[in-house]
Amino acid sequence: MKHHDATRPAEEDLREERPAGNADVIIVGAGPTGLMLAAELRLAGVRPLVLERQPRPRDTPKAGGLGGQILELLRYRGLLQRFEAACTGPMPAPRFPFGGVHLDFTRLPDPPMHALPLPQQLLERLLDERTGELGVDLRRGHEVTAVNQDDAAVTVDVRGPNGPDQVSAPYLVGCDGARSRIRDWAGIPFPGTTYPEVNRLAQVTLPDTVTVLGNGDLDVPGFGTIRAGFTRTDQGLLGVGSSPGTQSVSLYTIEDETTEYDDDVPMTLTELQDSIHRVLGAHLPLAGSTRLSRFTFKARQADRYREGRILLAGDAAHLFPATGVALNAGMLDAVNLAWKLAADLHGTAPAGLLDTYHTERHHAGARTMLHTRAQVALRRGHDAAAEALREVFTELLADEQPLRRMGALVAGTDIRYPMPGAGHHPLAGTFAPDLTLHTGQGITSVAELMHTARPVLLDLADRPELRQTARDWRHLLDVHTAKTDDRPADALLIRPDGHVAWAAGLDESADSASPSLREALAAWFGTP
């Protein structure tokens, strides 16, 4: 199935050929984006150094789970089962809030979006374990106090437990969040809008005096019924999600406020009750909580994701005015960037490869910004026109095709990266489909082939001339021959981030397929 070459240099040899230094890449920030980037870099044979200002992992509740395309990517790395096993609750029904309405995929046999109930603190713990297994140098309690770059390296001043220090590397990636100092030091503008909204999200337990009715509504003594779903008032919005037979309820409030909150100061149960009282005009008794989080909404995207040898990823590069998308976008940034940085450091990157990080992920960020800003319009209107807009939108979602399209948009599965050249196969630029593959060694899948995060040429039609074309890149590329039912192409060239770089059409002639494959290999993996 796999064509090995005994002359292919080992990754250790590639590392030895690179100039010596403190690290290959400095990553500032040990949130999900920074940890994912560090793990991906290690898979590619690169030495990252992660500098985290906080002395220990944060326990302030933030995101409550993962959803969208990143789940497929984790499966392609062989990690999804591990993350699923750590989930804090049953898999939620595929029904997701969208600007005050819902995208309800429960009636579809194959929902276009899924989510894992995995609080961010637990997600970071899993990623921390992963980086530890891969040998990542992670230094907590190390605050970057200054950054300087020249044509050869980035040097940072660091204040750590043992006093001041200085480290350098060929590249630095700012994964240091919304208030990124790396972004400021690099002089990268961060234009956009800050909305006057404060959002409070909680998983709480109700006392026995509050009854959860069969339809999910709450019967509150002295007030009456609070219906499940969204309740709008002149003061804001209250969301209630409950299941009959349990006193555990999800609560969500939105208010317009001018108060500045420190993200590191956790929300309290009293703060949530006060917010509910302001929105609803009634007191809702609460017995306890398992999650309390507060956040504001901003719509901002960095003008560029790269300035010389400094790059941005995650919240440092983009902030979206809706929940449930930031982790997906940030971790996918990391996966897109890692293999390109590694190729540059290994000396195999073609000219301009690293610049495609901005091109592709800024495009993906703009798509996410599009639907999250649309959610603002749906969410913030309180007049009759806004109600009419929500009603029309809900009617459109009653049809399967627009519902699936919206699901793909929110999940990020509709992204098609722009490819160099013209006349590309429809799969080029998209995430590779997870085909079941029949080989001489047994049954496997595209997902299993991607566990090592190496590029793959997948020959689905026994095309020896295509395998021969790829021989000049054998030290960088895994070549597999397999059969699959209803093959979508004769061959696929899959990048380490799981996206299709090139595809041969069904029964495409060698006269066109071989030259176009050589062109794609050179464009993405350099001239042999």
TORKOLKOL-174280 format. One record per residue (C-alpha): residue number from 1; residue in three letters; x, y, z. Coordinates in steps of 0.001 Angstrom, whole numbers, plus 500000, padded with zeros to 6 digits. Layout:
BEGIN
NUM | ALA | X | Y | Z
...
//
This chain:
BEGIN
1 | MET | 500000 | 500000 | 500000
2 | LYS | 502733 | 502453 | 500977
3 | HIS | 505782 | 503128 | 498829
4 | HIS | 508748 | 503566 | 501150
5 | ASP | 512116 | 504930 | 500145
6 | ALA | 515168 | 503919 | 502129
7 | THR | 516938 | 507129 | 501157
8 | ARG | 514333 | 509386 | 502742
9 | PRO | 516048 | 511437 | 505481
10 | ALA | 514644 | 511121 | 508969
11 | GLU | 513033 | 514095 | 510697
12 | GLU | 515945 | 514080 | 513161
13 | ASP | 518320 | 514671 | 510244
14 | LEU | 516205 | 517566 | 509037
15 | ARG | 516325 | 519116 | 512488
16 | GLU | 520103 | 518794 | 512618
17 | GLU | 520421 | 520714 | 509343
18 | ARG | 518679 | 523782 | 510742
19 | PRO | 520561 | 526595 | 512448
20 | ALA | 520913 | 526220 | 516200
21 | GLY | 518862 | 528464 | 518472
22 | ASN | 516736 | 528545 | 521577
23 | ALA | 513772 | 527105 | 519678
24 | ASP | 512398 | 526839 | 516162
25 | VAL | 509156 | 528670 | 516963
26 | ILE | 508172 | 530687 | 520030
27 | ILE | 504464 | 530437 | 520825
28 | VAL | 503091 | 533067 | 523191
29 | GLY | 499990 | 531754 | 524961
30 | ALA | 499028 | 528270 | 526161
31 | GLY | 495325 | 528358 | 525360
32 | PRO | 493764 | 525839 | 522957
33 | THR | 495209 | 527557 | 519868
34 | GLY | 498755 | 527741 | 521227
35 | LEU | 498719 | 524166 | 522526
36 | MET | 497268 | 522811 | 519274
37 | LEU | 499936 | 524663 | 517312
38 | ALA | 502687 | 523273 | 519535
39 | ALA | 501436 | 519702 | 519076
40 | GLU | 501180 | 520061 | 515305
41 | LEU | 504672 | 521538 | 515092
42 | ARG | 506102 | 518616 | 517042
43 | LEU | 504407 | 516170 | 514667
44 | ALA | 506221 | 517994 | 511869
45 | GLY | 509610 | 517665 | 513568
46 | VAL | 509828 | 521251 | 514840
47 | ARG | 510847 | 522427 | 518334
48 | PRO | 508325 | 524913 | 519724
49 | LEU | 508767 | 526858 | 522929
50 | VAL | 505468 | 527855 | 524572
51 | LEU | 505556 | 530864 | 526912
52 | GLU | 502482 | 531354 | 529101
53 | ARG | 502050 | 534335 | 531402
54 | GLN | 499796 | 532557 | 533910
55 | PRO | 501650 | 530323 | 536400
56 | ARG | 499037 | 527572 | 536168
57 | PRO | 496132 | 526645 | 533883
58 | ARG | 493121 | 528932 | 534296
59 | ASP | 490031 | 527597 | 536019
60 | THR | 487771 | 530492 | 534982
61 | PRO | 484970 | 528968 | 532858
62 | LYS | 485058 | 530028 | 529229
63 | ALA | 483923 | 527989 | 526245
64 | GLY | 481701 | 525030 | 527094
65 | GLY | 482595 | 522737 | 524221
66 | LEU | 483981 | 522093 | 520777
67 | GLY | 481999 | 522085 | 517564
68 | GLY | 482371 | 522202 | 513819
69 | GLN | 485217 | 521242 | 511497
70 | ILE | 487819 | 520900 | 514252
71 | LEU | 486099 | 517689 | 515365
72 | GLU | 486819 | 516127 | 511971
73 | LEU | 490404 | 517313 | 512135
74 | LEU | 490812 | 515724 | 515578
75 | ARG | 489450 | 512488 | 514141
76 | TYR | 491989 | 512720 | 511313
77 | ARG | 494705 | 512969 | 513986
78 | GLY | 493339 | 509966 | 515886
79 | LEU | 492414 | 512118 | 518896
80 | LEU | 488634 | 512403 | 518734
81 | GLN | 487850 | 509291 | 520796
82 | ARG | 490185 | 510528 | 523521
83 | PHE | 488377 | 513874 | 523610
84 | GLU | 484955 | 512222 | 523527
85 | ALA | 485903 | 510010 | 526480
86 | ALA | 486670 | 513145 | 528518
87 | CYS | 483317 | 514815 | 527834
88 | THR | 481419 | 515995 | 530885
89 | GLY | 477969 | 514967 | 529736
90 | PRO | 476016 | 513132 | 527056
91 | MET | 476385 | 514276 | 523470
92 | PRO | 473904 | 517112 | 522974
93 | ALA | 471188 | 516953 | 520359
94 | PRO | 472285 | 518737 | 517163
95 | ARG | 470360 | 521935 | 517835
96 | PHE | 472360 | 525149 | 517998
97 | PRO | 471455 | 528776 | 518780
98 | PHE | 471831 | 531224 | 515923
99 | GLY | 471156 | 534861 | 516713
100 | GLY | 468048 | 534323 | 518827
101 | VAL | 466663 | 531470 | 516712
102 | HIS | 467884 | 527884 | 516359
103 | LEU | 469478 | 525693 | 513714
104 | ASP | 467644 | 522449 | 514431
105 | PHE | 469294 | 519452 | 512766
106 | THR | 467503 | 516825 | 514861
107 | ARG | 465293 | 515767 | 511952
108 | LEU | 468270 | 515098 | 509666
109 | PRO | 469804 | 511592 | 509658
110 | ASP | 473281 | 513073 | 509062
111 | PRO | 473483 | 516494 | 510754
112 | PRO | 476001 | 518894 | 509153
113 | MET | 477298 | 519991 | 512560
114 | HIS | 478115 | 518315 | 515848
115 | ALA | 479425 | 519453 | 519222
116 | LEU | 481271 | 517981 | 522200
117 | PRO | 480383 | 519104 | 525752
118 | LEU | 483993 | 519722 | 526724
119 | PRO | 484618 | 522779 | 528952
120 | GLN | 487650 | 524788 | 527915
121 | GLN | 489537 | 524027 | 531126
122 | LEU | 489263 | 520301 | 530357
123 | LEU | 490097 | 520846 | 526691
124 | GLU | 493271 | 522686 | 527676
125 | ARG | 494176 | 519879 | 530080
126 | LEU | 493874 | 517310 | 527275
127 | LEU | 495947 | 519426 | 524916
128 | ASP | 498498 | 520009 | 527676
129 | GLU | 498789 | 516244 | 528111
130 | ARG | 499187 | 515848 | 524369
131 | THR | 501998 | 518385 | 524158
132 | GLY | 503701 | 516721 | 527116
133 | GLU | 503603 | 513357 | 525352
134 | LEU | 505174 | 514963 | 522283
135 | GLY | 507943 | 516637 | 524283
136 | VAL | 506901 | 520275 | 523945
137 | ASP | 508810 | 522807 | 526060
138 | LEU | 506001 | 524640 | 527896
139 | ARG | 506981 | 527307 | 530416
140 | ARG | 504214 | 528673 | 532603
141 | GLY | 504658 | 531831 | 534632
142 | HIS | 506774 | 533345 | 531832
143 | GLU | 505567 | 536741 | 530659
144 | VAL | 506860 | 538266 | 527435
145 | THR | 507818 | 541885 | 528102
146 | ALA | 509340 | 542921 | 524761
147 | VAL | 509646 | 541624 | 521209
148 | ASN | 512144 | 542512 | 518496
149 | GLN | 512618 | 540986 | 515074
150 | ASP | 515136 | 541282 | 512270
151 | ASP | 515638 | 539442 | 508985
152 | ALA | 516873 | 536297 | 510708
153 | ALA | 515022 | 535856 | 514011
154 | VAL | 512621 | 537110 | 516653
155 | THR | 514000 | 537857 | 520099
156 | VAL | 511806 | 538198 | 523163
157 | ASP | 512476 | 539461 | 526649
158 | VAL | 510840 | 537232 | 529233
159 | ARG | 510130 | 537690 | 532935
160 | GLY | 509888 | 534319 | 534669
161 | PRO | 510067 | 532762 | 538130
162 | ASN | 513874 | 532991 | 538091
163 | GLY | 514017 | 536568 | 536843
164 | PRO | 514511 | 538133 | 533404
165 | ASP | 515618 | 536084 | 530406
166 | GLN | 515882 | 536384 | 526647
167 | VAL | 515053 | 533783 | 524013
168 | SER | 515060 | 533819 | 520237
169 | ALA | 513713 | 531759 | 517354
170 | PRO | 513240 | 532087 | 513601
171 | TYR | 509494 | 532698 | 514125
172 | LEU | 507064 | 533788 | 516817
173 | VAL | 503312 | 533132 | 516863
174 | GLY | 501038 | 535262 | 519030
175 | CYS | 498303 | 533054 | 520489
176 | ASP | 497838 | 535457 | 523388
177 | GLY | 494169 | 536241 | 523014
178 | ALA | 491910 | 539200 | 522361
179 | ARG | 494170 | 541751 | 524052
180 | SER | 497253 | 540421 | 522273
181 | ARG | 500388 | 542345 | 523127
182 | ILE | 502186 | 540478 | 520343
183 | ARG | 499738 | 541951 | 517840
184 | ASP | 500350 | 545428 | 519235
185 | TRP | 504137 | 545048 | 519200
186 | ALA | 503986 | 543809 | 515605
187 | GLY | 501990 | 546918 | 514640
188 | ILE | 499110 | 544924 | 513145
189 | PRO | 495781 | 546842 | 513119
190 | PHE | 492767 | 545108 | 514658
191 | PRO | 489752 | 546973 | 513267
192 | GLY | 486141 | 546170 | 514014
193 | THR | 483232 | 546731 | 516371
194 | THR | 482625 | 546212 | 520074
195 | TYR | 478958 | 545609 | 520859
196 | PRO | 477444 | 546951 | 524113
197 | GLU | 476328 | 543487 | 525172
198 | VAL | 477142 | 541440 | 528224
199 | ASN | 476332 | 537753 | 527879
200 | ARG | 476017 | 535385 | 530810
201 | LEU | 475890 | 531657 | 530289
202 | ALA | 475353 | 529077 | 533016
203 | GLN | 474511 | 525475 | 533776
204 | VAL | 472559 | 525534 | 537032
205 | THR | 470468 | 523333 | 539285
206 | LEU | 467021 | 524494 | 540310
207 | PRO | 465482 | 523973 | 543749
208 | ASP | 462509 | 521644 | 544027
209 | THR | 460200 | 524669 | 544327
210 | VAL | 460738 | 525279 | 540589
211 | THR | 459038 | 522701 | 538367
212 | VAL | 460394 | 521696 | 534962
213 | LEU | 457302 | 521004 | 532879
214 | GLY | 456987 | 518348 | 530193
215 | ASN | 457616 | 520834 | 527383
216 | GLY | 460738 | 522240 | 529055
217 | ASP | 459037 | 525364 | 530454
218 | LEU | 459748 | 526385 | 534050
219 | ASP | 456960 | 526910 | 536593
220 | VAL | 458259 | 529499 | 539084
221 | PRO | 456360 | 530137 | 542356
222 | GLY | 455025 | 533674 | 542607
223 | PHE | 455728 | 534397 | 538926
224 | GLY | 454247 | 531738 | 536697
225 | THR | 455717 | 530188 | 533569
226 | ILE | 459086 | 530933 | 531976
227 | ARG | 458980 | 529246 | 528607
228 | ALA | 461792 | 527195 | 527144
229 | GLY | 463792 | 528866 | 524404
230 | PHE | 464225 | 532609 | 524166
231 | THR | 462195 | 535264 | 525972
232 | ARG | 462707 | 538875 | 524852
233 | THR | 461914 | 541902 | 526958
234 | ASP | 462723 | 545584 | 526700
235 | GLN | 465685 | 544915 | 528998
236 | GLY | 467284 | 542064 | 527065
237 | LEU | 466979 | 538352 | 526379
238 | LEU | 466666 | 535244 | 528533
239 | GLY | 467375 | 531785 | 527146
240 | VAL | 466267 | 528592 | 528900
241 | GLY | 467270 | 525072 | 527938
242 | SER | 465930 | 522247 | 530086
243 | SER | 465019 | 518576 | 529990
244 | PRO | 461938 | 517174 | 531748
245 | GLY | 462811 | 514950 | 534683
246 | THR | 465929 | 516851 | 535705
247 | GLN | 466547 | 520013 | 537699
248 | SER | 469672 | 520840 | 535655
249 | VAL | 469009 | 523801 | 533337
250 | SER | 471012 | 525938 | 530915
251 | LEU | 470435 | 529680 | 531315
252 | TYR | 471560 | 532525 | 529089
253 | THR | 471053 | 536266 | 529412
254 | ILE | 471979 | 539190 | 527172
255 | GLU | 471896 | 542787 | 528345
256 | ASP | 473236 | 546048 | 526998
257 | GLU | 475699 | 547347 | 529586
258 | THR | 478581 | 549767 | 529743
259 | THR | 480279 | 547983 | 532638
260 | GLU | 483871 | 546844 | 531997
261 | TYR | 484430 | 543322 | 533350
262 | ASP | 487771 | 541679 | 533979
263 | ASP | 487789 | 538327 | 532167
264 | ASP | 489833 | 536789 | 534975
265 | VAL | 487200 | 537636 | 537619
266 | PRO | 484672 | 534784 | 537605
267 | MET | 480951 | 535360 | 537492
268 | THR | 478921 | 534460 | 540577
269 | LEU | 475499 | 532880 | 540974
270 | THR | 474243 | 536147 | 542489
271 | GLU | 475425 | 538088 | 539428
272 | LEU | 473464 | 535699 | 537202
273 | GLN | 470319 | 535986 | 539341
274 | ASP | 470556 | 539782 | 539267
275 | SER | 470833 | 539694 | 535461
276 | ILE | 467774 | 537429 | 535174
277 | HIS | 465857 | 539781 | 537464
278 | ARG | 466736 | 542822 | 535326
279 | VAL | 465770 | 541072 | 532067
280 | LEU | 462657 | 539265 | 533275
281 | GLY | 461530 | 541450 | 536150
282 | ALA | 461287 | 538388 | 538405
283 | HIS | 463447 | 536394 | 540786
284 | LEU | 464377 | 532879 | 539640
285 | PRO | 465529 | 530681 | 542565
286 | LEU | 468799 | 528825 | 541856
287 | ALA | 470249 | 526040 | 544001
288 | GLY | 473746 | 525776 | 542538
289 | SER | 475821 | 525793 | 539379
290 | THR | 478292 | 523678 | 537443
291 | ARG | 479267 | 526391 | 534973
292 | LEU | 479171 | 530182 | 535145
293 | SER | 480714 | 532348 | 532426
294 | ARG | 480457 | 535913 | 531212
295 | PHE | 481610 | 537379 | 527928
296 | THR | 481176 | 540340 | 525624
297 | PHE | 480881 | 540373 | 521846
298 | LYS | 483339 | 541941 | 519435
299 | ALA | 483636 | 541702 | 515668
300 | ARG | 487315 | 542269 | 514896
301 | GLN | 489777 | 540769 | 512442
302 | ALA | 493477 | 541579 | 512105
303 | ASP | 494391 | 543314 | 508857
304 | ARG | 497066 | 540697 | 508324
305 | TYR | 498033 | 537515 | 510129
306 | ARG | 501741 | 537967 | 509461
307 | GLU | 504229 | 540777 | 509965
308 | GLY | 507700 | 539590 | 509029
309 | ARG | 508587 | 536725 | 511352
310 | ILE | 505649 | 537334 | 513677
311 | LEU | 502318 | 535593 | 513040
312 | LEU | 498936 | 535631 | 514781
313 | ALA | 496436 | 532845 | 515441
314 | GLY | 493201 | 532399 | 517358
315 | ASP | 491642 | 535296 | 519259
316 | ALA | 494737 | 537406 | 518619
317 | ALA | 493769 | 537316 | 514929
318 | HIS | 489972 | 537432 | 515125
319 | LEU | 487049 | 537943 | 517500
320 | PHE | 483540 | 536905 | 516510
321 | PRO | 480244 | 538271 | 517892
322 | ALA | 478654 | 534880 | 518592
323 | THR | 479302 | 531830 | 520735
324 | GLY | 480519 | 528408 | 519690
325 | VAL | 482928 | 529350 | 516893
326 | ALA | 486127 | 530789 | 518406
327 | LEU | 487759 | 527492 | 519419
328 | ASN | 486948 | 525928 | 516054
329 | ALA | 488493 | 528853 | 514163
330 | GLY | 491564 | 529216 | 516373
331 | MET | 492539 | 525547 | 516444
332 | LEU | 492083 | 525315 | 512666
333 | ASP | 494381 | 528346 | 512333
334 | ALA | 496990 | 526352 | 514216
335 | VAL | 496707 | 523277 | 512009
336 | ASN | 496920 | 525353 | 508832
337 | LEU | 499992 | 527240 | 510056
338 | ALA | 502031 | 524431 | 511605
339 | TRP | 502975 | 522442 | 508511
340 | LYS | 503833 | 525619 | 506587
341 | LEU | 506139 | 526853 | 509343
342 | ALA | 507724 | 523403 | 509504
343 | ALA | 508358 | 523351 | 505751
344 | ASP | 509989 | 526759 | 505949
345 | LEU | 512197 | 525676 | 508841
346 | HIS | 513122 | 522417 | 507110
347 | GLY | 514103 | 524373 | 503993
348 | THR | 511564 | 522619 | 501765
349 | ALA | 508925 | 525374 | 501477
350 | PRO | 508321 | 526889 | 498048
351 | ALA | 508367 | 530659 | 497788
352 | GLY | 505282 | 532229 | 499293
353 | LEU | 504052 | 529131 | 501145
354 | LEU | 503985 | 530872 | 504521
355 | ASP | 502010 | 533764 | 503056
356 | THR | 499204 | 531341 | 502174
357 | TYR | 498501 | 531091 | 505903
358 | HIS | 497126 | 534630 | 505874
359 | THR | 495378 | 534147 | 502528
360 | GLU | 493569 | 531001 | 503579
361 | ARG | 492795 | 531638 | 507217
362 | HIS | 491846 | 535291 | 506738
363 | HIS | 489379 | 534027 | 504122
364 | ALA | 488044 | 531457 | 506604
365 | GLY | 487837 | 534128 | 509309
366 | ALA | 485867 | 536393 | 506984
367 | ARG | 483351 | 533589 | 506390
368 | THR | 482942 | 533124 | 510128
369 | MET | 482613 | 536877 | 510576
370 | LEU | 479844 | 536892 | 507954
371 | HIS | 477528 | 534516 | 509776
372 | THR | 478317 | 535818 | 513268
373 | ARG | 477535 | 539397 | 512210
374 | ALA | 474304 | 538092 | 510692
375 | GLN | 473541 | 536651 | 514121
376 | VAL | 474000 | 540123 | 515612
377 | ALA | 471300 | 541468 | 513284
378 | LEU | 468937 | 538647 | 514219
379 | ARG | 469707 | 538869 | 517920
380 | ARG | 469741 | 542580 | 518699
381 | GLY | 466554 | 543750 | 517023
382 | HIS | 463543 | 544215 | 519327
383 | ASP | 460992 | 545891 | 517066
384 | ALA | 458353 | 544402 | 514765
385 | ALA | 460732 | 544458 | 511783
386 | ALA | 463294 | 542385 | 513676
387 | GLU | 460618 | 539901 | 514716
388 | ALA | 459580 | 539604 | 511076
389 | LEU | 463206 | 538959 | 510060
390 | ARG | 463529 | 536147 | 512609
391 | GLU | 460221 | 534644 | 511485
392 | VAL | 461241 | 534640 | 507808
393 | PHE | 464643 | 533171 | 508677
394 | THR | 462999 | 530412 | 510710
395 | GLU | 460678 | 529586 | 507800
396 | LEU | 463647 | 529239 | 505445
397 | LEU | 465256 | 526774 | 507843
398 | ALA | 462217 | 524513 | 507597
399 | ASP | 463614 | 523384 | 504209
400 | GLU | 466471 | 520890 | 504223
401 | GLN | 468763 | 522536 | 501657
402 | PRO | 469065 | 525960 | 503347
403 | LEU | 469304 | 524239 | 506744
404 | ARG | 472252 | 522145 | 505541
405 | ARG | 473875 | 525173 | 503955
406 | MET | 473656 | 527131 | 507196
407 | GLY | 475030 | 524166 | 509113
408 | ALA | 478064 | 523959 | 506822
409 | LEU | 478615 | 527707 | 507132
410 | VAL | 478562 | 527664 | 510944
411 | ALA | 480644 | 524476 | 511179
412 | GLY | 483232 | 525841 | 508750
413 | THR | 482926 | 522771 | 506538
414 | ASP | 482036 | 524850 | 503483
415 | ILE | 485507 | 526451 | 503335
416 | ARG | 487286 | 526036 | 500015
417 | TYR | 490729 | 527555 | 500078
418 | PRO | 491808 | 529425 | 496933
419 | MET | 494216 | 527284 | 494914
420 | PRO | 497027 | 528632 | 492684
421 | GLY | 496459 | 528334 | 488965
422 | ALA | 493216 | 527536 | 487172
423 | GLY | 491020 | 524620 | 486097
424 | HIS | 491011 | 522810 | 489433
425 | HIS | 489012 | 519721 | 490341
426 | PRO | 485952 | 520582 | 492511
427 | LEU | 487619 | 518898 | 495517
428 | ALA | 490727 | 521098 | 495370
429 | GLY | 490852 | 523432 | 498373
430 | THR | 488228 | 521481 | 500348
431 | PHE | 488683 | 519194 | 503359
432 | ALA | 489446 | 515683 | 502108
433 | PRO | 486484 | 513298 | 502344
434 | ASP | 486998 | 510383 | 504720
435 | LEU | 486829 | 507546 | 502211
436 | THR | 486875 | 503887 | 503219
437 | LEU | 489960 | 502443 | 501543
438 | HIS | 490567 | 498826 | 500510
439 | THR | 494235 | 497926 | 500287
440 | GLY | 496373 | 494805 | 500043
441 | GLN | 496963 | 495094 | 503778
442 | GLY | 493301 | 495468 | 504716
443 | ILE | 490724 | 498204 | 505163
444 | THR | 491734 | 501684 | 506270
445 | SER | 490483 | 505248 | 505735
446 | VAL | 491667 | 508694 | 504785
447 | ALA | 491372 | 509722 | 508452
448 | GLU | 493802 | 506976 | 509505
449 | LEU | 496301 | 507997 | 506836
450 | MET | 496393 | 511526 | 508287
451 | HIS | 497331 | 510541 | 511850
452 | THR | 501000 | 511379 | 511230
453 | ALA | 500202 | 514834 | 509780
454 | ARG | 502236 | 514161 | 506630
455 | PRO | 501146 | 514962 | 503065
456 | VAL | 499577 | 512043 | 501220
457 | LEU | 499224 | 511137 | 497563
458 | LEU | 496285 | 508738 | 497425
459 | ASP | 496056 | 506741 | 494194
460 | LEU | 492491 | 505450 | 493854
461 | ALA | 492705 | 504131 | 490276
462 | ASP | 496103 | 502360 | 490145
463 | ARG | 497822 | 505130 | 488189
464 | PRO | 501551 | 504186 | 488203
465 | GLU | 502447 | 507260 | 486134
466 | LEU | 501140 | 509504 | 488912
467 | ARG | 503104 | 507606 | 491539
468 | GLN | 506174 | 507957 | 489330
469 | THR | 505602 | 511711 | 489046
470 | ALA | 505600 | 511959 | 492844
471 | ARG | 508899 | 510075 | 493315
472 | ASP | 510933 | 513271 | 493348
473 | TRP | 509052 | 514273 | 496529
474 | ARG | 509277 | 510845 | 498197
475 | HIS | 511196 | 512233 | 501183
476 | LEU | 508267 | 514576 | 501991
477 | LEU | 505263 | 512555 | 500892
478 | ASP | 503476 | 509305 | 501757
479 | VAL | 502099 | 507501 | 498700
480 | HIS | 499212 | 505058 | 499071
481 | THR | 497327 | 502950 | 496522
482 | ALA | 493806 | 501859 | 497381
483 | LYS | 490327 | 501268 | 496018
484 | THR | 487142 | 502884 | 497254
485 | ASP | 483488 | 502680 | 496304
486 | ASP | 482314 | 505485 | 494015
487 | ARG | 485718 | 507135 | 493959
488 | PRO | 485395 | 510940 | 493662
489 | ALA | 488678 | 511255 | 491740
490 | ASP | 491443 | 509063 | 490338
491 | ALA | 493934 | 510496 | 492822
492 | LEU | 494089 | 512995 | 495654
493 | LEU | 497029 | 515037 | 496923
494 | ILE | 496188 | 515813 | 500554
495 | ARG | 498073 | 518422 | 502592
496 | PRO | 498983 | 517788 | 506249
497 | ASP | 496028 | 519930 | 507358
498 | GLY | 493637 | 517554 | 505600
499 | HIS | 492835 | 519822 | 502653
500 | VAL | 493018 | 518640 | 499057
501 | ALA | 495829 | 520365 | 497168
502 | TRP | 495129 | 518609 | 493848
503 | ALA | 492891 | 515921 | 492377
504 | ALA | 492856 | 513980 | 489119
505 | GLY | 489510 | 513667 | 487400
506 | LEU | 487977 | 510274 | 486716
507 | ASP | 489901 | 508656 | 483860
508 | GLU | 491801 | 511893 | 483265
509 | SER | 494574 | 511366 | 480721
510 | ALA | 498146 | 511100 | 481885
511 | ASP | 499026 | 513926 | 479497
512 | SER | 497119 | 516366 | 481707
513 | ALA | 497108 | 514623 | 485112
514 | SER | 500881 | 514102 | 485453
515 | PRO | 501929 | 517683 | 484603
516 | SER | 499234 | 519161 | 486838
517 | LEU | 500292 | 516892 | 489706
518 | ARG | 503930 | 517959 | 489281
519 | GLU | 502819 | 521588 | 489267
520 | ALA | 500794 | 521109 | 492467
521 | LEU | 503622 | 519273 | 494207
522 | ALA | 506040 | 522071 | 493364
523 | ALA | 503548 | 524760 | 494428
524 | TRP | 502939 | 523221 | 497863
525 | PHE | 506080 | 521218 | 498651
526 | GLY | 508835 | 522928 | 496682
527 | THR | 510926 | 522110 | 493646
528 | PRO | 512762 | 518789 | 494093
//
